[in-house]
Amino acid sequence: MPVAARFHELRNRVVETVDLKFAEPVRLSPMKNGLTDPDRPQITIEGVLRTGASKGGSMEGGQGRGWRSRLQAGTAELHVDRAVFPDLSAKKGDALRAVSRAGEPAFEVLSIDDRNHSRYIIALGEK
């Protein structure tokens, strides 16, 4: 029989308090092979969405540097309370939309860390 760690109650209260101030609604659209996945319903959840500034990086050619390009890459993470959404089934390639932000920016799920004891941490890329 597993025994709960002593800090779980305090941890849950901290996560709940943070979410009361910083969580926002996002719509998760399950995708399969680039199309809507009919086996998993679209859902609206809440989580703490943190986006970083777009980073511009130069991709220069080899020795002769005969070509030049710029790469824009945005980074974002969504932190979802496991206690509130225990059955969350996000998968790589799913689409996510920040429905309460201006322009409702869209993201693609790049990876899901489900080993954190308090939150699902979903790495997102710009869509």
Number of C-alpha atoms within 10 A of each C-alpha: 3 4 5 8 7 8 8 12 10 10 13 15 11 13 16 16 12 13 17 12 9 13 20 17 16 23 18 24 21 24 22 14 8 10 11 15 14 10 9 13 12 16 12 14 16 19 23 20 19 14 14 10 10 13 11 11 11 10 12 13 11 8 6 7 9 8 9 9 9 11 10 11 13 15 15 19 22 23 20 23 23 18 14 13 14 11 8 15 11 19 18 16 20 23 24 26 19 19 15 12 11 7 9 13 14 17 22 22 24 17 17 18 11 13 9 9 11 17 20 23 21 21 19 26 19 18 12
